[in-house]
Amino acid sequence: METRPQGGRKGHPPRDVPPVVGLLLSMALMNALLYLCLDWLFISPRRSTEDPTRCPYGHFRMGPTSNCSPWLSCEQLRTEVRQMKRVGEGAVKRVFLSEWKERKVALSRLTRLEVRDDFLHGLRMLKSLQSEHVVTLLGYCEDDNSILTEYHPLGSLSGLEATLNLSKYRSTNTWQHRLQLALGYVAIIDFLHRSPLGTLVMCDSSDLPKTLSQYLLTANFSIVLNDLDALPLVNRSTGALVKCGHRELRGDFVAPEQLWPYGEDVPFHDDLMPAYDEKIDIWKIPDVSSFLLGHVEGSDMVRFHLFDIHKACKSQTPAERPTAQDVLDTYQKVLNLLRDTVTSQTREML
C-alpha cells in the first residue's frame, strides 16, 4: 500500500482571494488615506495657526509670563489707573503716561466731542484686531471716552533714528535689524488687508511723518500699529471703495489715484473725487521701507535686492501693483538670501 508523504497532510492548498474582497479592501484603504489627508489639510493647519500666547477675546496679558486678565472696566480705570504726564496728542486723542499696579501704561482720552465717532471707531478696531500686529488693549470706558493700552517707552517710528543713535541700541543699528523692521511693517499692512473684518485701508498716511506716527517701536524692536482711528473697509462684493478724508491730498507720497484728477482749473470737491482701494497702501511701502532701512552698511545692498518689487509697488495702475502678501514674501526671501550669503562668507573666513 502506498503511503503519502507526511508533508501532504499540512493543511489545504492556498485559495485565491475573490476579486470582490480585494476591491473592498482597496476602497477601505483609499478612504483611510483620504481621511488622513483631509485631516492634515483642513484640521491641522487651523490648530497650528492658533497662538497659545494670545489671550481670548476680552482679555489681555502684560508680558509673556503673566496670566490673562479681563479688559479693565470703567470703574477700574477710574479707581486703579493713575494719570501722570501727557506724552502725545493728535486730532482725536491725548495720550498720557499713566500707572496701573506699578506698571506704566498709556491712557488715551478724547480731545473734543466733534471727533468722538472717530474715537469710537478706533476703539472698535482695537477690540476686533487684537494680535501681534496691534498694540495691546488693557481696558476702555466709553462713558469717559478713555482707552488704556500697553505703554512702549521707545515711542513711535518717527524717533527710530534717535533711538538707534543711543549707545545702548547701536548694536542693533544693522541692515539685518532694519530689514526686520521693514518686514514687520509690511506684515502689518498684509494683516490689515486680510483682517478678520475684511480689507482695511491705512488712511492716516498722507505723508511719511504722519504714517510713521501711527506705529510704535517695542522694546524687542518689533513694530505694532497704535492708531486705528482711520481704517475704512473695502468691500469688493458690494463694490464699496474708500476715500481718505474729505480734503484734497497733494505730494508724491500719496498714491496717484488719491490726487485730484481734474486739474487746477477745476476746484476740488469731495463729491467729485473718485474712490480707491487698498492698493494705495502698496504705493507707500517703498518710501516707508527706505526710511526704516536707513543708511547703514549693507542697506544699499538690501535696496538693490528689493528694487524690482518696489518698482512694481510704484506702478501708476493700482491693479498692477502686488498684494501686501506678495511684498511680504519677497522681503522674507531677500532676508533669507542675504542671511545665508553672510553666513556662507563667515564660514569661508574661518
Disulfide bonds with the S-S distance in Angstrom:
Cys55-Cys68 2.03
Cys74-Cys141 2.08
Cys203-Cys244 1.92
